[in-house]
């Protein structure tokens, strides 16, 4: 029997910055400074050379579930400005690869993303925001390549197991690819199951390959195993598997990436290097997004250590940073990550982090072969190595454009402690020795840097008979190139503001993004899928409601057992300014024997047990029985403070090990 109640479900509180652009400073003097006493590293650039093909640098959208949730709620022009900093060539990060999380209705770090197929055969290509972001990204950079990967999955694909390596999951992936195609998107790469593959699924990948070929997706390349860094005694999985086109593993340069500082080393194995397949760092991350004093080491410049040393140490040719941005409620497990912080859609405030410029030092100077322009780039082994032959002094990598028509070197001294010089000799190619060298650099020295010194244009260099030298300061990243078109965006976000009270939302519209999103604004699912759908019973003037649609319990990331988890569907809204308030909503319980309710003063959620947080839960059942529960993450206690009967409600199935469908409307938060 359906029960209508007032007072609802899922409210979190907790949450809680704009990179300045300035003219180049006196740092340009480092090129002019003359000091014969400084140690010198000789770097040869052979324009006729070329070894492994460069595949690109990009980032992971989602991949923690929900860490990009607020992007679609940003008003214009702020949302477009953020997208420009991420994807527009010659403006900001200029990302070349974008890994999309294939939504699975469950949390994988910082929230949940909805599936396009909650139940088998019922496909909704408008679910979530991954495709919407991808469409806007590709519009900015038509050469951007997309890569799909699963973290969680709707429960039906498991076929009664806690795994996605099933035939139903292949059907699910084909449905997701069909949705991408319907949205005008081309998926170039597809993986299996994020960090949940032990390397024993060759038969499944063979079946996936056959299904892709049979359904018109023969151009989609399979990447595997998307698992953790290998060692010499633990080969990269699928090295000899003919169905896997690209070997991709995570955290191959330490975890967090670059945590070893000056001694950062990236891992591979002889078998992988000799396989003939491209080797990718298919997820790098957990670095602090900043680079200033006070950032939690390793900070953003660790990304440059990885993208340079990844090739020197391990012949890696593709890199994906996790996550692309922090656009979610605060007080979640992985804050201060990514290229942009955008956690205030109600104000339009956002910050362009140092990570954007760390990545730009690579992506604005070399591009993959499929990016046209003309042709791609290849690494030059003889022009890559360690400054002074010593890892502690920094590293450099050189690439040559197709046909010898250009060259770029990226040099990092992010862990060096003293000035040094690099002496370049350019030969070969299309008369490259006489080409002007353009220099862009970022000061990531924690003791002296500032946003005004990130990605600055330095004076051009005119080589003499192909020779020139440059002084390298400690803590910097330099990009030297014969190409042009680089630039630094100038847009800034609005002023910061706390969450607005009083706040009301009918929970019947997607907010700022309109048709780009199918979730009510500012409401961020931590587990489950809270999407807009027709009301089963109209609520006054509302014919559209928000419904928890993940049924049955999903297949959790890394195969977590739902029977022993504390997880249940809930979503959050608000920020840390919320203190004493009243929250209410209308709820419709659609299934007998289920419950829904309200969460207040929610904070401190930590995975993988997403139900472990501090807060109060008001839960009401279809029978009318209710409980007020204190949820204490620290002690693990779930204490009932009061109980009784009567109408009220809203979250879904708290601590019941069920994932019920319930509908919500008319949310109100008042001081």
C-alpha positions in Angstrom: 0.0 0.0 0.0 1.3 3.4 -0.9 1.8 5.8 2.0 2.2 9.6 1.6 4.3 11.3 4.2 5.9 14.6 4.9 9.5 15.1 5.8 12.0 13.4 3.7 15.2 11.8 2.9 18.5 12.8 2.1 20.1 15.9 3.1 23.6 16.4 3.9 25.3 19.4 5.2 28.9 20.0 5.1 30.4 21.5 2.1 32.1 24.1 1.8 37.8 28.4 -4.4 40.1 31.3 -8.5 43.3 31.2 -10.1 44.6 34.6 -10.8 46.3 35.4 -14.1 49.2 37.8 -14.1 51.9 39.0 -16.5 55.2 37.2 -16.5 57.4 38.2 -13.6 61.1 38.6 -13.1 61.3 34.8 -13.4 62.1 35.3 -17.1 65.6 36.2 -16.0 66.3 32.5 -15.6 66.8 32.3 -19.3 69.1 35.3 -19.4 71.2 34.4 -16.3 74.7 33.3 -17.1 76.6 31.1 -14.7 79.3 28.9 -16.0 79.6 27.4 -12.6 76.2 25.7 -12.8 76.1 22.0 -13.8 75.0 21.4 -17.4 72.9 18.6 -18.9 73.3 18.2 -22.7 70.0 17.3 -24.5 70.0 16.3 -28.2 66.9 16.9 -30.3 67.0 14.7 -33.5 64.2 15.9 -35.8 64.6 12.7 -37.9 64.1 10.5 -34.9 61.0 9.1 -33.4 60.3 6.0 -31.3 57.0 5.2 -29.5 53.8 7.0 -30.5 52.4 9.5 -28.0 48.8 8.6 -27.1 47.8 11.6 -25.0 47.2 13.0 -21.5 43.7 13.2 -20.1 41.6 12.7 -17.0 38.8 10.6 -15.5 35.3 12.0 -15.3 33.7 10.3 -12.4 35.7 7.3 -11.5 34.8 8.0 -7.9 31.2 8.3 -8.7 29.7 11.8 -8.3 32.8 13.9 -8.1 31.6 15.9 -11.1 28.0 16.0 -10.0 27.7 19.8 -9.5 29.2 20.7 -12.9 25.8 20.6 -14.6 24.2 22.7 -11.9 26.5 25.7 -12.6 24.9 28.7 -14.2 26.2 30.2 -17.4 28.7 31.6 -18.2 30.5 29.8 -15.3 29.8 26.3 -16.6 31.1 27.1 -20.0 34.2 28.7 -18.5 34.9 25.6 -16.5 34.6 23.4 -19.6 36.9 25.7 -21.5 39.6 25.3 -18.9 39.3 21.6 -19.1 38.9 20.9 -22.8 39.4 24.0 -25.0 42.7 23.7 -27.0 45.2 26.4 -26.1 43.3 27.7 -23.2 43.8 25.5 -20.1 44.4 21.8 -19.6 43.5 21.0 -23.2 42.7 17.4 -22.3 43.2 14.8 -25.0 41.7 11.8 -23.4 38.5 11.6 -21.3 37.7 8.4 -19.4 33.9 8.2 -18.6 32.5 6.3 -15.7 29.8 3.9 -16.9 27.3 4.6 -14.2 26.3 1.7 -12.0 23.9 3.1 -9.4 26.4 2.8 -6.5 29.2 4.7 -4.8 32.8 4.1 -5.7 34.5 6.9 -3.7 32.6 10.2 -3.7 29.1 9.4 -4.7 27.1 7.4 -7.2 26.3 7.8 -10.9 23.0 6.4 -12.4 23.0 3.6 -14.8 21.4 3.8 -18.2 19.8 0.5 -17.6 18.6 -0.1 -14.0 16.7 -3.2 -15.1 17.4 -5.4 -18.1 16.0 -4.1 -21.3 14.8 -0.8 -19.9 17.4 1.7 -21.3 17.3 5.4 -20.6 20.1 7.1 -22.6 19.5 10.4 -20.7 20.5 9.1 -17.3 23.2 10.9 -15.5 25.5 13.6 -16.8 28.6 11.8 -18.3 27.3 11.9 -21.8 26.2 15.5 -21.4 29.7 16.5 -20.3 31.3 14.4 -23.0 29.2 16.1 -25.7 30.2 19.6 -24.6 33.9 18.5 -24.3 33.9 17.0 -27.9 32.3 20.2 -29.2 35.3 22.1 -27.7 37.8 19.6 -29.0 36.5 17.3 -31.8 39.7 15.3 -31.5 39.1 14.3 -27.9 39.1 10.5 -27.4 36.6 8.9 -25.1 37.2 5.8 -22.9 34.5 4.0 -21.0 35.0 1.9 -17.8 32.8 0.4 -15.1 33.2 0.8 -11.3 29.8 -0.5 -10.2 26.9 -1.9 -12.2 23.2 -2.4 -11.9 22.4 -5.5 -9.9 20.9 -7.5 -12.8 24.3 -7.8 -14.7 25.8 -9.8 -11.9 23.7 -12.9 -12.7 23.5 -13.6 -9.0 27.2 -12.9 -8.3 29.2 -9.9 -7.1 31.0 -9.7 -10.4 30.5 -7.9 -13.7 32.4 -10.5 -15.7 29.2 -12.0 -17.0 27.4 -12.3 -20.3 24.7 -9.9 -19.1 27.4 -7.3 -18.5 28.5 -7.5 -22.1 24.8 -6.9 -23.1 24.9 -3.9 -20.7 28.0 -2.5 -22.2 26.5 -2.8 -25.7 23.5 -0.8 -24.4 25.8 1.9 -23.0 27.7 2.1 -26.3 24.4 2.4 -28.1 23.4 5.3 -25.9 26.8 7.0 -26.6 26.1 6.6 -30.3 22.6 7.9 -30.0 24.1 11.0 -28.3 26.5 11.5 -31.3 29.6 10.3 -29.3 32.3 7.9 -30.5 33.8 5.7 -27.8 37.4 4.8 -28.8 38.4 2.7 -25.8 36.6 0.4 -23.4 37.8 -1.4 -20.3 36.4 -4.2 -18.1 36.1 -3.5 -14.3 38.0 -0.8 -12.5 40.6 -2.2 -10.1 38.7 -5.4 -9.8 40.4 -7.6 -12.3 42.9 -10.3 -11.3 44.0 -10.9 -14.8 42.0 -14.1 -15.2 39.3 -12.9 -17.5 40.7 -13.5 -21.0 37.7 -15.5 -22.0 35.4 -12.7 -21.0 37.4 -10.1 -23.0 37.4 -12.5 -26.0 33.5 -12.6 -25.7 33.4 -8.8 -25.4 35.6 -8.4 -28.5 33.4 -10.7 -30.5 30.2 -8.9 -29.3 31.8 -5.5 -30.2 32.7 -6.7 -33.7 29.3 -8.2 -34.3 27.5 -5.0 -33.2 29.3 -2.5 -35.3 32.0 -1.5 -32.7 35.0 -3.1 -34.3 37.0 0.2 -33.9 36.6 0.2 -30.1 39.9 -0.8 -28.6 39.9 -2.8 -25.3 42.1 -1.5 -22.5 42.9 -3.9 -19.6 43.3 -4.6 -16.8 42.8 -1.2 -15.1 44.3 -2.7 -12.0 47.2 -1.7 -9.7 50.8 -1.1 -10.6 52.7 -4.2 -11.6 56.1 -5.4 -10.4 58.8 -7.5 -12.1 57.4 -10.6 -10.5 53.8 -9.7 -11.2 53.4 -9.0 -15.0 50.9 -6.6 -16.4 47.8 -8.8 -17.0 46.9 -9.5 -20.6 50.3 -8.8 -22.0 49.9 -11.7 -24.5 46.1 -11.5 -24.9 45.3 -10.6 -28.5 41.9 -9.2 -27.7 43.4 -6.5 -25.5 44.8 -3.7 -27.6 46.2 -1.4 -24.8 47.8 -2.4 -21.5 46.5 0.0 -18.9 47.3 -0.1 -15.2 46.9 2.3 -12.3 49.2 4.0 -9.9 52.3 3.0 -11.9 54.3 6.0 -10.5 53.4 5.4 -6.8 50.3 6.0 -4.8 49.6 8.9 -4.5 51.2 9.6 -7.8 54.8 10.9 -7.3 54.7 10.3 -3.5 58.4 9.4 -3.7 59.3 12.9 -4.7 62.8 13.1 -6.2 63.0 9.3 -6.3 59.7 8.9 -8.2 59.9 5.8 -10.4 57.2 4.4 -12.8 56.8 0.6 -13.1 56.6 -1.7 -16.0 57.8 -5.2 -16.9 60.0 -6.5 -19.8 57.1 -8.5 -21.1 54.9 -5.5 -21.3 57.5 -3.3 -22.9 58.2 -6.0 -25.5 54.5 -6.8 -26.2 54.2 -4.3 -29.0 51.1 -2.8 -27.3 50.8 0.8 -26.0 51.3 1.0 -22.3 49.1 3.5 -20.4 49.0 4.9 -16.9 45.2 4.5 -17.1 44.7 6.2 -13.7 47.1 8.4 -11.8 45.9 10.4 -8.9 45.2 11.1 -5.2 47.5 14.1 -5.5 46.6 17.4 -3.9 45.2 19.7 -6.6 47.4 22.7 -5.5 51.1 23.5 -5.5 51.4 26.2 -2.9 52.8 26.1 0.6 50.4 24.1 2.7 49.4 21.6 0.0 49.5 18.0 1.1 52.5 16.5 -0.7 52.5 15.0 -3.3 50.9 18.0 -5.0 50.0 18.9 -8.5 53.6 19.0 -10.0 53.8 15.3 -9.2 51.7 14.8 -12.3 54.5 16.3 -14.4 57.0 13.9 -12.7 54.8 11.1 -13.8 54.1 12.1 -17.4 57.9 12.7 -18.0 59.3 9.8 -16.0 56.5 7.4 -17.1 58.1 7.3 -20.5 61.7 7.3 -19.4 61.2 4.4 -16.8 58.3 2.4 -18.4 57.7 3.6 -22.0 54.2 4.7 -21.0 52.5 6.7 -23.8 49.1 7.5 -22.3 48.2 9.1 -19.0 44.9 9.7 -17.2 44.7 11.8 -14.0 41.9 11.1 -11.5 39.6 13.0 -11.1 39.0 15.6 -13.7 37.4 18.0 -11.2 36.1 18.4 -7.7 32.4 19.4 -8.3 30.6 17.8 -5.4 29.4 18.5 -1.8 32.3 19.0 0.6 33.3 16.7 3.4 33.5 13.7 1.1 36.5 11.3 1.2 38.5 12.7 -1.7 38.3 16.5 -1.6 40.9 18.9 -3.2 41.6 16.7 -6.2 41.4 17.5 -9.9 41.9 20.3 -12.3 39.1 22.6 -11.1 37.3 23.0 -7.8 33.6 23.7 -8.5 31.6 23.0 -5.4 29.3 26.1 -5.3 26.9 25.9 -8.2 24.5 28.2 -6.2 27.1 31.0 -6.3 29.0 30.2 -9.6 32.3 30.2 -7.7 35.1 28.0 -9.0 38.9 27.7 -8.8 41.3 26.7 -11.5 43.8 24.5 -9.7 47.6 24.1 -10.3 46.8 20.7 -11.7 45.3 22.3 -14.8 48.6 24.0 -15.5 50.7 21.0 -14.6 48.8 19.1 -17.3 48.9 22.0 -19.7 52.7 21.9 -19.7 52.3 18.7 -21.7 49.0 18.8 -23.6 49.5 22.3 -25.1 52.8 21.2 -26.7 52.2 17.7 -28.1 49.1 15.9 -29.3 48.2 12.4 -30.4 48.2 11.3 -34.0 44.5 11.3 -34.2 44.4 15.0 -33.2 45.4 16.0 -36.8 47.3 19.2 -36.9 49.1 17.7 -39.0 49.9 14.2 -37.8 50.9 13.1 -34.3 54.0 13.0 -32.2 56.6 10.4 -31.3 58.9 10.2 -28.3 62.7 10.6 -29.0 64.5 8.1 -26.7 67.9 9.8 -27.1 66.3 13.2 -26.1 64.8 11.9 -22.9 66.5 11.2 -19.5 67.4 12.5 -16.1 69.1 15.9 -15.6 72.7 15.4 -14.7 72.0 11.7 -15.0 70.4 11.9 -11.5 66.7 11.3 -10.7 66.9 13.8 -7.8 67.8 16.7 -10.2 64.8 16.2 -12.5 63.9 14.7 -15.8 63.1 15.6 -19.4 61.4 14.0 -22.4 61.5 15.1 -26.0 59.0 14.5 -28.8 59.1 15.2 -32.6 56.0 15.9 -34.7 55.2 13.8 -37.7 57.5 14.6 -40.7 60.0 16.3 -38.5 58.0 19.5 -38.7 58.3 20.4 -35.0 59.7 19.4 -31.6 58.9 19.9 -27.9 60.7 19.1 -24.7 59.1 19.0 -21.3 61.6 19.4 -18.5 60.7 19.1 -14.8 62.8 20.1 -11.8 59.9 19.6 -9.3 62.1 18.0 -6.7 65.4 19.6 -7.5 67.1 21.8 -4.8 69.4 24.0 -6.9 69.7 25.9 -10.2 71.2 24.0 -13.2 71.4 24.4 -16.9 70.3 22.5 -20.0 72.2 22.8 -23.2 70.2 21.8 -26.3 71.5 20.8 -29.8 68.8 20.5 -32.5 69.4 18.6 -35.7 67.5 17.1 -38.6 63.8 17.3 -39.4 62.5 20.1 -41.6 65.3 22.6 -40.9 64.4 22.5 -37.2 67.8 23.8 -36.1 66.8 27.3 -37.2 63.4 27.4 -35.7 62.5 29.8 -32.9 62.0 28.1 -29.5 59.0 29.2 -27.5 59.2 28.7 -23.7 56.3 28.3 -21.3 57.0 27.5 -17.6 55.3 27.1 -14.2 56.8 27.8 -10.9 55.7 25.0 -8.6 58.3 25.7 -5.9 56.2 25.5 -2.8 58.3 28.2 -1.1 57.9 30.9 -3.8 55.2 30.1 -6.3 51.8 31.7 -6.8 49.0 31.3 -9.3 50.4 34.3 -11.2 53.5 32.1 -11.9 51.7 29.1 -13.3 51.9 28.6 -17.0 53.7 31.8 -18.0 55.1 32.8 -21.4 58.9 33.3 -21.2 61.1 35.1 -23.8 61.6 33.2 -27.1 65.0 31.7 -27.8 66.8 32.0 -31.1 69.2 29.1 -31.5 72.6 29.6 -33.0 73.4 26.8 -35.4 70.8 24.7 -33.6 72.3 25.3 -30.2 71.1 27.2 -27.1 71.0 26.8 -23.3 68.6 27.6 -20.6 68.9 28.0 -16.8 66.5 25.7 -14.9 65.3 26.8 -11.5 64.3 24.2 -8.8 60.6 23.4 -8.5 59.7 24.4 -12.0 58.3 22.8 -15.1 59.4 24.0 -18.6 57.9 23.3 -22.0 60.2 24.3 -24.9 58.6 24.0 -28.4 58.7 25.2 -32.0 54.9 25.1 -32.1 52.5 28.0 -31.4 48.9 28.4 -30.3 49.5 28.0 -26.6 47.5 30.2 -24.2 46.2 30.8 -20.7 42.5 31.4 -20.1 41.5 34.6 -18.3 37.9 33.9 -17.1 37.3 33.9 -13.3 34.4 32.6 -11.2 31.9 34.5 -9.2 32.4 35.3 -5.5 32.0 32.5 -3.0 28.8 32.3 -1.0 27.2 29.8 1.4 24.3 27.6 0.6 21.2 29.8 0.3 18.5 29.6 3.0 15.6 29.3 3.0 15.7 26.8 0.2 12.9 25.1 -1.6 12.8 22.8 -4.6 9.9 20.9 -6.1 12.3 18.1 -7.0 10.6 18.2 -10.4 13.3 20.0 -12.6 17.0 19.5 -13.3 18.0 23.1 -12.5 20.5 25.1 -14.5 21.5 22.3 -17.0 18.0 21.7 -18.3 18.1 18.8 -20.7 21.7 18.0 -19.9 20.8 16.4 -16.6 18.1 14.2 -15.2 18.7 14.9 -11.5 17.4 17.7 -9.4 19.8 20.5 -8.8 22.3 20.4 -5.9 21.1 16.9 -4.8 24.1 14.5 -4.9 23.5 10.8 -4.7 26.0 9.0 -2.4 24.5 5.6 -3.1 21.6 4.7 -5.4 20.1 6.7 -8.3 17.9 9.7 -7.6 16.4 10.7 -10.9 13.6 12.8 -12.3 10.6 10.7 -13.4 6.8 11.0 -13.7 5.1 11.0 -10.3 3.2 7.8 -9.7 0.6 9.9 -7.9 0.7 13.6 -8.8 1.6 15.8 -5.8 -0.5 18.9 -6.1 0.8 20.6 -9.2 3.8 18.3 -9.5 3.6 15.7 -12.2 7.4 15.0 -12.1 9.1 13.7 -9.0 12.5 12.5 -7.9 12.7 8.7 -7.6 15.3 6.4 -6.2 15.5 4.0 -9.1 18.4 1.6 -8.3 16.6 -1.8 -7.8 17.8 -4.4 -7.0 21.0 -3.8 -5.0 23.8 -3.0 -7.5 27.0 -4.9 -8.0 29.4 -2.9 -5.9 32.8 -1.7 -6.9 35.5 -4.4 -6.1 32.8 -6.9 -5.5 31.8 -5.9 -2.0 29.2 -8.2 -0.4 25.8 -6.4 -0.1 24.8 -8.7 2.7 27.5 -7.4 5.0 27.5 -3.8 4.0 26.0 -0.8 5.7 25.0 0.7 2.4 21.6 2.1 1.4 20.5 4.7 -1.1 20.8 8.3 0.0 21.7 11.7 -1.4 22.9 15.0 0.1 22.5 18.7 -0.3 23.9 21.8 1.4 27.2 22.9 2.9 29.0 23.4 6.2 27.2 26.6 6.9 24.0 24.6 7.7 23.7 24.4 11.5 20.2 24.5 12.9 17.5 24.0 10.3 14.2 22.3 9.5 13.9 20.1 6.5 10.8 18.6 5.0 9.6 16.9 1.8 6.8 14.8 0.5 7.5 11.1 0.0 5.6 8.3 -1.6 6.6 4.8 -0.6 5.8 2.6 -3.6 6.4 -0.8 -2.2 4.9 -2.6 0.8 7.4 -3.4 3.6 9.9 -0.7 2.7 11.0 2.5 4.3 12.3 6.0 3.5 13.4 8.9 5.5 15.4 12.0 6.2 19.1 12.6 7.1 20.3 15.6 9.0 23.7 16.8 10.2 25.3 14.3 7.9 29.1 14.5 7.7 32.3 12.4 7.5 31.2 9.8 5.0 34.1 7.4 4.2 34.2 4.6 1.8 33.9 1.8 1.0 31.1 1.5 3.6 29.1 4.5 2.4 26.5 4.2 5.2 29.3 5.0 7.7 28.8 8.6 8.4 27.9 10.9 11.4 24.4 12.1 11.4 20.7 11.6 12.3 18.3 9.5 10.3 14.5 9.7 10.5 13.2 6.5 8.9 9.5 5.6 8.4 8.0 2.4 7.1 4.9 1.8 5.0 3.3 0.5 8.2 3.7 3.9 9.8 6.4 2.8 12.2 9.2 5.2 12.5 12.6 5.6 14.1 15.0 8.4 14.9 18.5 7.0 14.6 21.9 8.4 15.6 24.5 7.1 13.2 28.0 7.3 14.7 30.8 6.5 12.2 33.6 6.7 14.8 32.1 4.1 17.2 30.2 2.2 14.6 27.0 2.6 16.7 23.6 2.8 15.2 21.4 3.9 18.2 17.7 4.3 18.1 16.9 7.5 20.0 13.1 7.4 19.6 10.5 5.4 17.8 6.7 5.3 17.3 4.1 5.5 14.6 2.9 8.3 12.4 3.4 9.9 9.0 6.8 11.3 8.0 9.8 10.3 6.0 12.5 10.3 3.5 15.8 8.4 2.5 15.4 4.9 1.2 15.7 1.6 3.1 18.2 2.7 5.8 20.1 -0.3 7.2 17.5 -2.8 5.7 19.8 -4.3 3.0 17.0 -3.4 0.5 17.1 -0.7 -2.2 13.5 0.3 -2.4 12.0 2.7 -4.9 10.5 5.8 -3.3 9.5 9.1 -4.8 10.1 12.6 -3.4 8.9 16.1 -4.0 8.7 19.6 -2.5 11.9 19.7 -0.6 12.3 22.6 1.9 15.1 23.6 4.2 14.5 26.6 6.5 16.6 28.1 9.3 
